Amino acid sequence: MTAPSEQAAQPSAGRGIGERIFSTIAIPVISIILALLVGAVVMILSSALVPGHSFDLGLPIQAYAALFEGAFGSVAAWINTLYYTAPLLLAGLGVAIGFKAGLFNIGARGQFVIGALGAAAVATVVHDSAPIIAIPLTVLGGIAAGAVWGGIVGVLKAYSGAHEVVTTIMMNYIAFAVLSWAVSGPLRQPGSPQPVTPDVGNAAFPILFGDNGHLGILIAAAMVPIVWFVLYRTTRGFEIRTLGANLDAARYAGMRPRSLTILVMGIAGGLAGLAGTGNLLGFNHHIPASFDTTVGFDSITVALLGRSNPFGVALAALFFGGMRASAGDMQVQAGLPTELVDVIEAVLLFFLVVGPILGARLRLRGVQTGLGDANRVSAALGSEVAH
């Protein structure tokens, strides 16, 4: 028989779990709803701008139905969604692990590109080797290239106090300059009329299911529990989270903030580089000089929406992957441009950023805004420079 004190504690514990769940998901859910409502208003207003048309109040329902059906309405739709989800997931994990350490990684775009470029460079050497050799070596090359690119930012942050927001943005521009030079020079396919890298050959990911369900999707999915385990079940992960929570406490406890900063940015760059590698080996198989991606900036929204938790990031990446995958269906069925997905994402990011204001206006007590890790960046920077 349970003692009265235990009986009283159990409901309290139950409420505690419920409150924690609510505090975690409240702002993301509210932000999604508000972003979809703003998107609906944009759709209705845009319908009136078409000559011969009037306000179509049913257009948002038609558009969102097309988005949902195109993303999750069939097995093929699911596979296509997962295809778009994989790079967002990997880059989002890279941004999230930076948040956990109090670092705001804006450089996933450049790390993505350099990772793909590193993989392409390795593929030119091993493209005729057996896939069991060519694929792992090429993947490792992409991860290493992205990790080095992110690690440079970590070194600058650790030893000069240079703000990672500024340096990662600069590194993005440098990454595309390096890409242009490499594709137009040493990595250019001989005889090609346009600057492009050679085909990756046997280093290409095999298609495991559907038309584009390649090996990279499984690799991305596997990284979720791995990153979670590292963050929450290892000493190094505890140090990373402590660094993000309180830099002075981490230093006082004998941790090495500089080494951790370099490590975290290297891991973040490696994950973004793996995303770029997956894009190269899973679909494109070559890189043109004009190569670009929206994954880098999308990953910031994914990390914020996912509360920097690996499993939350996975759900957020699936949400955005579904919208990316079904944007064409929305255009065909509702007559709306695919760029509307970018509008919804931008509005969603806005509401996530103003999460504290939303919580106050809606009188939500104890909710997590999702920006705690990011807001600690400035304090961590000032403390690090002072030391």
Long-range contacts (C-beta under 8 A, 24 or more apart in sequence): 19-366, 22-367, 23-366, 23-367, 23-368, 24-307, 24-312, 24-368, 26-359, 26-364, 26-367, 26-368, 27-352, 27-355, 27-358, 27-359, 27-364, 27-367, 27-368, 27-369, 27-370, 28-305, 28-306, 28-307, 28-312, 28-316, 28-352, 28-370, 30-351, 30-358, 30-362, 31-305, 31-348, 31-351, 31-352, 31-355, 31-358, 32-305, 32-319, 32-348, 34-347, 34-351, 35-344, 35-345, 35-347, 35-348, 35-351, 36-64, 36-344, 38-344, 38-347, 39-340, 39-343, 39-344, 39-347, 40-64, 42-340, 42-343, 43-334, 43-336, 43-340, 46-336, 59-334, 59-336, 62-333, 62-334, 63-330, 63-333, 63-334, 63-336, 63-340, 65-333, 66-326, 66-329, 66-330, 66-332, 66-333, 66-334, 67-322, 67-323, 67-326, 67-327, 67-329, 67-330, 68-322, 68-326, 69-326, 69-329, 70-325, 70-326, 70-327, 70-328, 70-329, 70-330, 71-321, 71-322, 71-323, 71-325, 71-326, 72-322, 75-210, 76-210, 76-211, 77-325, 77-326, 79-209, 79-210, 79-211, 79-212, 79-213, 80-210, 80-211, 80-212, 80-325, 81-318, 81-321, 81-322, 81-325, 81-326, 82-213, 82-217, 82-318, 82-321, 83-212, 83-213, 83-214, 83-217, 83-282, 83-283, 83-321, 83-325, 84-320, 84-321, 84-322, 84-324, 84-325, 85-217, 85-220, 85-317, 85-318, 85-320, 85-321, 85-322, 86-216, 86-217, 86-219, 86-220, 86-221, 86-275, 86-278, 86-282, 86-321, 87-112, 87-220, 87-275, 87-276, 87-278, 87-279, 87-293, 87-295, 88-275, 88-295, 88-298, 88-299, 88-302, 88-317, 88-320, 88-321, 88-324, 89-220, 89-221, 89-223, 89-224, 89-275, 89-302, 89-313, 89-314, 89-317, 89-318, 89-321, 90-220, 90-223, 90-271, 90-272, 90-274, 90-275, 90-278, 91-271, 91-272, 91-275, 91-295, 91-296, 91-298, 91-299, 91-302, 92-298, 92-299, 92-302, 92-303, 92-306, 92-313, 92-316, 92-317, 93-223, 93-224, 93-227, 93-271, 93-303, 93-310, 93-313, 94-150, 94-267, 94-268, 94-269, 94-270, 94-271, 94-272, 94-275, 94-299, 95-268, 95-299, 95-300, 95-302, 95-303, 96-227, 96-303, 96-306, 96-308, 96-309, 96-310, 96-313, 97-227, 97-231, 97-240, 97-264, 97-267, 97-268, 97-271, 97-308, 98-164, 98-264, 98-265, 98-268, 99-244, 99-303, 99-308, 99-373, 99-374, 100-231, 100-240, 100-241, 100-244, 100-264, 100-308, 100-373, 101-240, 101-241, 101-243, 101-244, 101-260, 101-261, 101-264, 101-373, 102-243, 102-244, 102-245, 102-247, 102-373, 102-376, 102-377, 102-379, 102-380, 103-157, 103-164, 103-244, 103-261, 103-264, 103-265, 103-268, 103-377, 103-380, 104-164, 104-165, 104-374, 104-377, 105-150, 105-153, 105-164, 105-168, 105-265, 105-268, 106-164, 106-165, 106-168, 106-169, 106-172, 106-296, 106-300, 107-149, 107-150, 107-153, 107-164, 107-167, 107-168, 107-169, 107-171, 107-172, 107-269, 107-272, 107-296, 108-268, 108-272, 108-275, 108-295, 108-296, 108-297, 108-299, 108-300, 109-172, 109-175, 109-293, 109-295, 109-296, 109-297, 110-149, 110-168, 110-171, 110-172, 110-173, 110-174, 110-175, 110-176, 110-296, 111-146, 111-149, 111-150, 111-171, 111-175, 111-268, 111-269, 111-272, 111-273, 111-276, 111-296, 112-146, 112-272, 112-273, 112-275, 112-276, 112-279, 112-293, 112-295, 112-296, 113-175, 113-176, 113-179, 113-276, 113-291, 113-292, 113-293, 114-145, 114-146, 114-148, 114-149, 114-175, 114-178, 114-179, 114-269, 114-273, 114-276, 115-142, 115-143, 115-145, 115-146, 115-149, 115-269, 115-270, 115-272, 115-273, 115-274, 115-275, 115-276, 115-277, 116-142, 116-273, 116-276, 116-277, 116-279, 116-280, 116-287, 116-291, 117-145, 117-178, 117-179, 117-182, 117-183, 117-187, 117-276, 117-287, 118-142, 118-144, 118-145, 118-146, 118-273, 118-277, 119-145, 119-200, 119-203, 119-273, 119-276, 119-277, 119-280, 119-281, 120-187, 120-197, 120-198, 120-200, 120-280, 120-286, 120-287, 121-145, 121-182, 121-187, 122-203, 123-197, 123-198, 123-200, 123-201, 123-203, 123-280, 123-281, 124-187, 124-197, 124-198, 126-202, 126-203, 127-198, 127-199, 127-200, 127-201, 127-202, 127-203, 128-201, 128-202, 129-202, 130-202, 131-202, 131-203, 131-206, 134-201, 134-202, 134-203, 135-202, 135-203, 135-204, 135-205, 135-215, 135-281, 137-203, 138-200, 138-203, 138-277, 138-281, 139-219, 139-274, 139-277, 139-281, 141-277, 142-273, 142-274, 142-276, 142-277, 142-280, 143-270, 143-273, 143-274, 143-277, 144-270, 144-273, 145-273, 146-269, 146-270, 146-271, 146-272, 146-273, 146-274, 146-276, 146-277, 147-266, 147-267, 147-269, 147-270, 147-273, 148-266, 148-269, 149-175, 149-269, 149-273, 150-265, 150-266, 150-267, 150-268, 150-269, 150-270, 150-272, 150-273, 151-262, 151-265, 151-266, 151-269, 153-265, 153-269, 154-261, 154-262, 154-263, 154-264, 154-265, 154-266, 155-262, 157-261, 157-265, 157-381, 157-384, 158-257, 158-258, 158-259, 158-261, 158-262, 158-384, 159-258, 161-381, 161-384, 161-385, 163-377, 163-381, 164-265, 164-377, 165-377, 172-296, 176-292, 179-287, 179-289, 179-291, 180-289, 183-287, 183-288, 183-289, 183-291, 184-289, 187-287, 189-286, 194-288, 194-289, 195-288, 195-289, 196-286, 196-287, 196-288, 196-289, 197-286, 197-287, 198-286, 199-285, 199-286, 200-280, 200-281, 200-285, 200-286, 203-281, 204-281, 204-282, 204-285, 205-278, 205-281, 205-282, 212-282, 212-283, 214-278, 214-281, 214-282, 214-283, 215-281, 215-282, 216-277, 216-278, 216-279, 216-281, 216-282, 217-282, 219-274, 219-278, 220-274, 220-275, 220-278, 221-314, 223-271, 223-274, 224-310, 224-311, 224-313, 224-314, 225-310, 227-271, 227-310, 228-309, 228-310, 228-311, 231-310, 236-263, 240-264, 243-380, 244-373, 244-376, 244-380, 245-376, 247-379, 247-380, 247-383, 247-384, 248-383, 251-387, 257-384, 261-384, 272-296, 272-299, 275-299, 294-342, 298-345, 300-349, 301-345, 301-348, 301-349, 301-352, 304-349, 304-352, 304-353, 304-370, 304-371, 304-374, 305-348, 305-352, 305-370, 307-368, 307-370, 308-370, 308-373, 320-345
